[in-house]
Amino acid sequence: MRILLISGIVFVHVPSDPATSPFLGLNGLFDWLRVFLGDSLFRIGVPCLSAISGYLLFQRGWDKFDYIKTLRSKARTVLLPFLLWNCGLLAFVLLLQKVEIGNGYFPDLWHASAREFLTYAFATEGLPVNIPLYFLRDLIACIILSPILAFLVRRLPVLTLIVLFVVAVLPDVTLGIVLKKSILFSFTFGIFIALNQVELKRFDRFAVAGTLAMLAAAFLLSIGLYASGPNFPWALDLARNALSIIGAGGFWLMSALVIRSRLGQRLAATGSLSFWIFCAHYPLLVMMWMVWNRVAGDALYPLFYLLAIVISFVVLAATNALVSTRLTSVYEVLTGSRGRTAKSSSASKFYPPAASVQPNKRALTQQQR
């Protein structure tokens, strides 16, 4: 699922400017497709990834959860990659802007206040300079809060989930704990599933219906978004937030179909490629947008969109293969030791030894990956 979801997130971050906004409708069906993919369907990616993370954190149960060990592990697998990728881009942007390159594409770092600079570097109060990495920042916050969240879903599961869901979908409510509210709910929901040992594969019989329902909901939502954006009405914004969370169930059911195919099996074996794509795609997309504007400006934007997607996946797959084979130690640090894990048994990372695994858990592991 991670490679599917993160590949979808790439579509969300393809750059544009006011003159090439899809809501202007200058390119007809193509602009609607951009809205469908970027503002509707693939917004489900981050909440779904959050739910998987919460589930995996407690999949061995409450009694076997070691908070201190978890913090140490996540400092290596989440915090360190966040700092390296984001601060690396920060330093690169500083150099570019020193010679008057990149202005308008990245935040103006040289004229930022100390408070703003800290946010760009560490996502303290807002989005970091490598925007998609806000997810890692919020994931760290959720991991720190995980014992409290687990306690709440053990004692007051219904109330906890309802409150967090309402907070997540209401457009006007903000939280200082996380930058994206849906992450907190989805992470907690993943904990709830793990602690209650919900056998998710029993829902696979609804895979076709669930997948079609998710696609239909995203389709209908995109029509409303395309007609009213970029300033969505309150009700439509509420629906968009709700679908991004509820749609995670549809993506899960869709993965039950995909994993049965040869392509699905190959995607499940890509290992740490998904994390590499997640961390590296945004700088690459912005750099391509900078070059395109130098060459073609706003002309032929649909061509840029298609080329940016194709080139991104080719370059990211190639660099992932190159660095993982030629610079193994560097690759393991940049991917939070995921490179080393990918070379070992994938099931051992997420689940206990076979003797203590419930039936069908091995199939579940592959579906999640």
N, C-alpha and C positions, 0 to 999 in steps of 0.2 A: 504493500500500500504506500509506503514512503516514497518510492520512486515515482509512482503515479501521481501522488499528491504534490510532491515537490516539482515535478515536471509541469503540473498545472499552475503552480505558483509563478513560474517563469512567465506565463502569459499575462499574469496580473501586473507584472512590473515592466512590460515593454513601454519605453518612454514615449511621451507625446507632449505637445504644447497646446495653448489655447486655440491656435489656428488649425490643429489636427485633432481636436477633441472629437470622439465618436458621437457626442451628443449634438453636434452640428448637423449630422446627417449628410455630409458632403459626398460620402461614398456608398450611400444606400445600404444594401444588405450586408456589405462588408463591415460597416460601422456597427450595425446591430450585432453581428457576430462577435465583434470585439467586446461589446457590452455583455453579451451572453457568457463569454469565456472569462473575462476579467472582472466583471462586477457582479456576476451571479453565480455561475457554476463553480469556478475555482476559488471563490472566497470560502468555500467549505474546507479547503485544505488545512489551514492553520488550526481551526477547532478540532478537526479529525486527528491531526498529529498530536495535539494536546491530550486528547482522550487516550490515545495509544501510550503516550508517555506516562500519564497517571496510572494506567492499567499495569504497565510493565514495572513500575516502581513498587507496586504492592502485590504482584502476581504470586509471590510466595506466601502471602498472608501477613497479618499484623504481627504475629509472634516472631517471625523471622526478619522483620524490618529493623535494620540497624541504621539509626539516623546519622551517627557520626561517620560511619563507614560510607554511607550514601553521600554525605556532603563532600567527603574526600574524593570519592569517585567522580562525582559530578563536577567538581572543580577542575578535574583533568579532562573530562569528556564534553563539558558544556561551557564552563566559564573560560577556560584557557583558549579554546578555539574562538569564542566570541571576542576576546581581547585581541588576539592575534589578527583575525580577519578585519575587525573593525578599525583597530588602531593602525593596522597596516595601510588600509585605504585612507584613513585620516592623514597619515604622513604623506602618502602619494598625492592627495588632493592639495595639501599645503604646498608641496613642491610645484604642482601645476599652476596653482593660483599665484604663486610667487612670480611666475613668468607670464601672467595674464592669460592662462589657459584654464578652461573649465568654469569660468564665472557664469552663473545662471543655471548650470547643470548640477552643481553641488552647492551646499550652503557656503556662504562667504565666511570662511574660517578665520581669515586675518583680521576681520573687523567684528568678530563675535565677542560678546562679553565672556567673562570667565565662567559664568553660569551656563551660558549657551554652549561654550566649548566643552564643558564637562558632559553636557547632554549629548553632543555629537560624538564624544569619545566613549562614554559609558552608558548612554541611554538613561540618565538619572531621572529626567523629567519629561522626556519626549523621544522622538525617533533618533536613532544613531545615524551616522553618516552613511553606513551601509544599511539602508532602511530595512530590508527583510530580517536583519539580525535582531530586531526588536523581539522576535519570537524566542530567541535564546535568552534574552534578558528577562522576559516574562516567565519563561520556563524555570530559570534560576529562582525567581521570586516564589513560584509555586512549590518548588522543591524545598525551599527554606520553610515554607508554611505547611508542608505535607503532613507532619504529625497532627497539627491542629485540624486540617481538612479531613484527615482520616478519622480523627476522634469525632468530629461532627457528623460524618456520614455513617458512623457506627451507632451513635446515640440518637441523632435526629436526622435520619437520611432524607425523608420527604421534605421537611421544612428547609433543610440546608440546600437541597437541589432546587426547590422552587424559588427560594430567595435569590440564589446565584443566577438562575435562569432569567428571572424577571429583570435583575440588574443588568444582565448581559444584553438583553434585547431592547431595553428602553433606550432610545437615542439620546435623551437629555441627561442621563445619569453617568457620572464619571467616577473612576476609582483611582486612587493614588498608588495602589499596590501594583497593578499591572497596567500596561499601556493599552492592551486590547482585552476588553472585559470577557469576551467569549472564551479566552484561554483559561481563565480561572474556573469558569463553570465546567468546561470540557475536561480539564485536568481532574477536577473533583469527581466528575461523573465516571471517568476512567478508574479512579480509586474505588468508587462504589461498586463497579462491575467486578473488580479484582477481589475485594474483600468479601463479596457475596458469592464468589465463585460461579458467576453466571457463565454457562456454556453457550458461547455466542454462535457456535456452529449449528445449533438447533434452529436458528433463524434462516439458515441458508436455503430452506425450501421456499422462502419468500424472495429469493434473490432477483428473479425476473420482475416481479411486481414492484419490489422496492426500488430497483434501478430505474424502471420506467416512471415511477412516481416522482423520484428525485429529479430526473431529467425534465419531466413535464412541469414541475414546480419552478425549476430554474428557467425554463423556456418562458413561462407566463410572467415570471418576475422580470425577466430581461425586457419584455415588451413594455411593461410599465416604466422601467428605468430608462429605456431608450426614449420614450415619449416625454418624460418629465425631467430628465437629468440636465446638468449635473447637480442641481439643487433639488433633492428629492423631497416630496411631501413626507410629513411625519409618519403617516401610516405605511408608506412604501419603504421608508428607512427601517421601520419596525419589522416589516416583512423580510427585508433583506438580512437583517441581523438574525431573525429567527431561522431563516433557511440555512444560513451559514453554520448554524449549530445542529439543527435537526437533520440537515442534509448529510451529516457525517454518517448517519445510519444507512442512507442510500449508497454512499460510497463504499461502506463496509460490505454491503450486500453485492454491489457490483464487483468487488474484488473476489467474491466467492465464485463468480462466473469467470473472471479473467484468469484466475489461478489454474483453472482446468485446461487452459490452452497452452500450446507450446510457447507462444509469446509471453504469457503470464509466467511460465516457469523460468524463462530467460530473464525477465524483469526481476523476479524474486531472487535471482542469483547475482544481481548487480552490486550488492553489498554497500560499501561506503560511497559509491558514486552519487547516491542521492544527497548525502551530506555535502559533498564537494560542489554539486550543482547549487544547492541551497546557499552556500556561503559565497560562491564566486559569480553567480549569474548577474547580480545587479550591477556591479562595477563594469562587467563586460558589456551589458546592454547600454549603459550610459555612455561608455566610450564609443560604441558603434553609432549612437545617436549624435554624438559630437562630430564624428567624422562625416556622417550623412548630411548634417546641416551645413558643413563646410562645402560639400560637393553639390547637393541637390536642394537644400533648404527644406521647405515644407512640401515640395512637389513629390508626387508619386509615393505618398505615405504608405498606402497598402503594400507597395513593393518593399519598402523598408521593414514593415511589420513582419512580412513573411521571411525576408532574408535574415532579420534579427533572430527570429525563432530558430530557423534552420542552422545558422552559423553558431548560435549559442550552444545548441546541443552537440554539434560536431566538435567545437573547440573545447567545451567542458569535458566531453568524453575522452578526447585525445589528451588533454592536459592531465586528467585524472589518471589515465593509463601510464602516461610518461612519468609523472611525479611518483606514483605508487611503486613503480618498478625501478626507477633510477635514484630516487631520493626517499628511500623507505622510511628512514627515521624522521625526516621532515614531514612526510605525508602523515605519519601516525600522530604527530603533534598537532598538525593542522586539522585533522579529522577526529581528534579526541580519542586516539587509539582504535578507531573503527577499522582502520586498515589492517591492523593485526587481527582483530576479531573476524574480519571478513575471510581471512585465510584459514580460520579454524572452523569448527562446527557452528553453524549459525544458530542452531537450536539451543546450544549450551549457554548462549548469551542471555536469552530471554526466559528460559525455563529451568527448573531444577532437574536433577538426574531422572532418567526414564522411570525408575521405580516409584517415584513420587508424583509423576505426572498423570493427570486424569486422562481418560481416553480422548483421542482426537486432538490433544494439545499440540502434537508435532505438526499436524496439518494446519492448526491455527497459527503456529509460529510462522510458517511459510507464507500464509495468507497475509499476516501482518507485515512481513518484510516486503 
